[in-house]
Amino acid sequence: MKQWYESLFENYARKYDKECFVQGTVGECDFIEAEIGRDKSLKIIDIGCGTGRHSLELTKRGYNNVTGVDLSDSQLARAKEKAKEAGVTIDFQKHDARNLPFEDAFDLAIMLCEGGFSLMETDEMNYEILKNATKALKDKGKFIFTTLNGLFPLFHSVKEFYESAAQEGNSACKNCSFDLMTFRDHNTVVFEDDAGTKKELTCNERYYVPSELTWLLKTLGYKKIDIFGAKLGAYSRNDKLTTGDFEMLVVAEK
């Protein structure tokens, strides 16, 4: 049986690129560049790359060793199309983030905008994604990712957040119910795919609290772990994580 995140991305690449939450690519890549000292020789893996927006932006800036991986054929097809249109070469590969074939291969792993992690149906599967990203990194490698901030639903309504962020023509979330025992939000996502077909999917996403993530990353051998608030298109080390941040930005170094 297909999981909701597989069904969601079956034919939803062009529409996905119009969603409000994917409009921060340039600012997010500015942060990534600063974090790696603008070293263009580094090998980078973009996990859950979707339609390749971060991979493309980094490659356009001169990073020529970028590999993008995703589970969705439709997202990858659009990523390859966009790379061709931009006249750049990027190694896009189809892989499940829970089972990546790479070992000690990359200097930097990025996993942004819930590109896999936090969407899985069990905590163990989410942990496998962290484990596989870590395995893909060289010694002293860096891992930059975003995930849903578990402090947010303790103080705010997830339903109200989605309603305030909703835009005409974009996907919408309804029937949100946050489970305090599992830190999962169960909801229904309503969207229109690239063929104009209206669809409804029952989803559930895992929210993480900072102490839990720090512990998970420490068990994987990271020496330095920093967690910040994640502002769309404006990632910054100056943004202290608060209960008002819907997402958090994690920077971990081996």
DADA-V644792 format. One record per residue. N is the residue number from 1. PSI is psi in whole degrees, 0 to 359 (* if undefined). OMEGA is omega as a letter, one per 30 degrees, with the letter a starting at -180 (none if undefined). D_FIRST is the distance of its C-alpha to the first C-alpha in Angstrom with 1 decimal. Layout:
N;PSI;OMEGA;D_FIRST / N;PSI;OMEGA;D_FIRST
This chain:
1;134;l;0.0 / 2;139;l;3.8 / 3;160;a;6.5 / 4;323;a;9.5 / 5;340;l;11.7 / 6;316;l;9.9 / 7;320;a;10.0 / 8;317;a;13.5 / 9;16;a;15.0 / 10;317;a;14.0 / 11;63;a;17.5 / 12;59;a;19.3 / 13;310;l;21.8 / 14;318;l;25.2 / 15;322;l;24.5 / 16;319;a;23.3 / 17;346;l;26.6 / 18;353;a;28.4 / 19;147;a;26.9 / 20;329;a;29.7 / 21;0;l;28.1 / 22;19;a;28.2 / 23;6;a;31.9 / 24;20;a;33.3 / 25;313;a;32.9 / 26;310;l;36.7 / 27;324;l;37.6 / 28;323;l;34.7 / 29;331;l;35.8 / 30;315;a;39.4 / 31;315;a;38.3 / 32;314;a;36.5 / 33;316;a;39.6 / 34;322;a;41.9 / 35;333;a;39.8 / 36;15;l;40.2 / 37;27;l;43.8 / 38;34;l;43.1 / 39;102;a;43.0 / 40;356;l;41.7 / 41;351;a;41.5 / 42;148;l;38.6 / 43;128;a;35.2 / 44;137;l;32.4 / 45;131;l;28.6 / 46;103;a;26.7 / 47;128;a;23.3 / 48;50;a;20.6 / 49;345;l;23.3 / 50;231;a;21.6 / 51;14;l;24.2 / 52;22;a;26.6 / 53;316;l;29.0 / 54;320;l;30.4 / 55;315;a;30.4 / 56;313;a;32.3 / 57;317;a;34.7 / 58;319;l;35.5 / 59;319;l;36.1 / 60;332;a;38.3 / 61;3;l;40.3 / 62;5;l;41.0 / 63;106;a;38.3 / 64;8;l;37.6 / 65;55;a;35.4 / 66;131;l;32.1 / 67;127;l;28.7 / 68;130;l;25.7 / 69;143;l;22.2 / 70;163;a;18.9 / 71;342;a;15.2 / 72;123;l;15.4 / 73;319;a;17.2 / 74;318;l;18.5 / 75;318;a;20.0 / 76;322;l;21.5 / 77;318;l;23.0 / 78;322;l;24.7 / 79;315;l;25.9 / 80;321;l;27.5 / 81;314;a;29.0 / 82;323;l;30.5 / 83;319;l;31.9 / 84;315;l;33.5 / 85;324;a;35.0 / 86;352;l;36.4 / 87;32;l;37.8 / 88;157;l;36.3 / 89;122;l;34.4 / 90;139;l;31.4 / 91;94;l;29.2 / 92;128;a;25.7 / 93;148;l;23.0 / 94;118;l;19.2 / 95;156;l;18.2 / 96;127;a;15.8 / 97;344;l;18.3 / 98;351;a;17.4 / 99;71;a;18.7 / 100;145;a;21.5 / 101;8;a;24.0 / 102;145;l;27.1 / 103;128;l;29.8 / 104;42;a;33.0 / 105;339;a;32.6 / 106;151;l;32.9 / 107;332;a;35.5 / 108;135;l;33.3 / 109;132;l;29.6 / 110;146;l;28.6 / 111;91;a;25.4 / 112;154;l;26.2 / 113;48;l;24.8 / 114;52;a;21.7 / 115;53;l;20.6 / 116;295;a;17.8 / 117;137;a;19.7 / 118;350;l;19.3 / 119;344;a;15.9 / 120;158;a;14.0 / 121;346;l;12.6 / 122;157;l;15.4 / 123;324;a;19.0 / 124;319;l;18.9 / 125;320;l;16.4 / 126;320;l;18.7 / 127;323;l;21.6 / 128;324;l;20.2 / 129;315;l;20.4 / 130;319;a;24.0 / 131;317;a;24.7 / 132;324;l;23.6 / 133;319;a;25.5 / 134;317;l;28.5 / 135;326;a;28.4 / 136;341;a;28.5 / 137;147;l;31.7 / 138;168;l;35.2 / 139;138;a;37.6 / 140;11;l;38.9 / 141;163;a;35.8 / 142;144;a;34.8 / 143;118;l;31.4 / 144;121;l;31.2 / 145;163;l;28.3 / 146;152;l;27.6 / 147;169;a;25.5 / 148;134;a;25.6 / 149;112;a;28.8 / 150;345;l;28.4 / 151;334;a;32.1 / 152;308;a;31.5 / 153;346;l;29.7 / 154;336;a;32.4 / 155;344;a;35.0 / 156;164;l;33.4 / 157;122;l;31.0 / 158;321;a;27.7 / 159;313;l;27.6 / 160;324;l;31.2 / 161;312;a;30.4 / 162;321;l;27.6 / 163;320;a;30.0 / 164;334;a;32.8 / 165;350;a;30.9 / 166;139;l;29.5 / 167;147;a;30.9 / 168;131;l;31.2 / 169;350;l;28.6 / 170;172;l;26.3 / 171;156;l;23.1 / 172;148;l;23.8 / 173;138;l;22.4 / 174;174;a;23.2 / 175;42;a;22.8 / 176;133;l;23.1 / 177;118;a;23.5 / 178;128;a;24.4 / 179;113;a;24.0 / 180;335;a;27.0 / 181;327;a;25.8 / 182;349;a;22.8 / 183;37;l;24.0 / 184;138;l;20.7 / 185;122;l;21.0 / 186;128;a;18.5 / 187;172;l;18.9 / 188;125;l;17.9 / 189;131;a;18.4 / 190;126;a;20.0 / 191;170;l;20.6 / 192;129;a;21.6 / 193;183;a;20.1 / 194;342;l;22.5 / 195;0;l;22.7 / 196;11;l;23.9 / 197;128;l;20.9 / 198;133;a;20.7 / 199;153;l;17.3 / 200;130;l;16.4 / 201;142;l;13.6 / 202;119;a;13.5 / 203;162;l;14.1 / 204;136;a;15.7 / 205;143;a;18.0 / 206;129;l;20.2 / 207;145;a;24.0 / 208;145;l;26.3 / 209;152;a;30.0 / 210;317;a;32.4 / 211;324;l;33.6 / 212;315;l;30.2 / 213;318;l;29.4 / 214;316;l;32.9 / 215;315;l;32.3 / 216;316;a;29.0 / 217;326;l;30.7 / 218;321;l;33.8 / 219;337;l;31.9 / 220;3;l;30.8 / 221;10;l;34.4 / 222;137;a;35.1 / 223;326;a;38.8 / 224;124;a;38.9 / 225;120;l;36.4 / 226;138;a;37.2 / 227;131;a;35.3 / 228;170;l;36.3 / 229;144;a;35.3 / 230;107;l;33.3 / 231;127;a;35.0 / 232;120;l;33.3 / 233;6;a;35.2 / 234;49;l;37.8 / 235;139;a;36.7 / 236;143;l;39.7 / 237;348;l;40.9 / 238;350;a;43.2 / 239;96;l;40.5 / 240;136;l;40.5 / 241;132;l;37.2 / 242;172;l;37.7 / 243;347;l;35.9 / 244;353;l;36.0 / 245;124;l;33.8 / 246;328;l;30.2 / 247;155;l;29.3 / 248;153;a;30.9 / 249;127;a;31.9 / 250;131;l;32.0 / 251;113;a;34.3 / 252;137;l;34.2 / 253;137;a;36.6 / 254;*;none;36.5
